[in-house]
Amino acid sequence: MENGAAPTPKPVIVAIDGPSGTGKSSTSKAVAAQLGLSYLDTGAQYRAITWWMVNNGIDLADPTAVAAVAGKPEIVSGTDPEHPTITVDGVDVAGPIRTQEVTSEVSAVSAVPEVRARITELQRSLAAAAEHGIVVEGRDIGTTVLPDADLKIFLTASPEARAARRSGELRNADVQATREALIKRDAADSSRKTSPLAKADDAVEVDTTELSLAQVVECVVTLVEEKRAGK
């Protein structure tokens, strides 16, 4: 290179999938921050549309009613890993979308094909617009949303480890109850007809059960750097 300048790394799209409680969000944010990439929490987008529907009194037990309004809310995701944001119709919903009310309904809303089509389109446009590349985390990123991602990672962990982490996040909720809720949600997300939770054939599986967050981040950063070097 002229003047010894290092070549600018090509933009890299990293898909990180897996069930909840595997450390997806913490890992994805840390990897994106370390590598100077954008970051997108796709689960927050599904929570946002669910929050809007709960707030607007939509009958969530009726997929037709949910489908009819899937295009109404304006969902905007900020992709800075140090400070990811999400708004619905201009309202900051980062806090409200984490309530139990939204959590208990998000699988049902996410299963509606019109909702998935709307949110998937949003996710693809954000990935395409990421100048340096992006880490996108969710449940169907490597299989459906970004099947041509440069690197696909599928995080797993034992139900016990996931429940312990999640109950810690939920301020010491009952671990057993949390474990049962996680397993129930996995079953719902894995068995839905549209874009189920599944590991892509070309994804690298990382079991985080025995690993610290720092170890998982180091592992993923290494995989991304190897991928970039091999391009």
Secondary structure, 3 states (H helix, E strand, C coil): CHHHCCCCCCCEEEEEECCCCCCHHHHHHHHHHHHCCEEEEHHHHHHHHHHHHHHCCCCCCCHHHHHHCCCCCCEEEECCCCCCEEEECCEECCCHHHCHHHHHHHHHHHCCHHHHHHHHHHHHHHHHHCCCEEEEEECCHHHHHCCCCCEEEEEECCHHHHHHHHHHHCCCCCHHHHHHHHHHHHHHHHHCCCCCCCCCCCCEEEECCCCCHHHHHHHHHHHHHHHHHCC
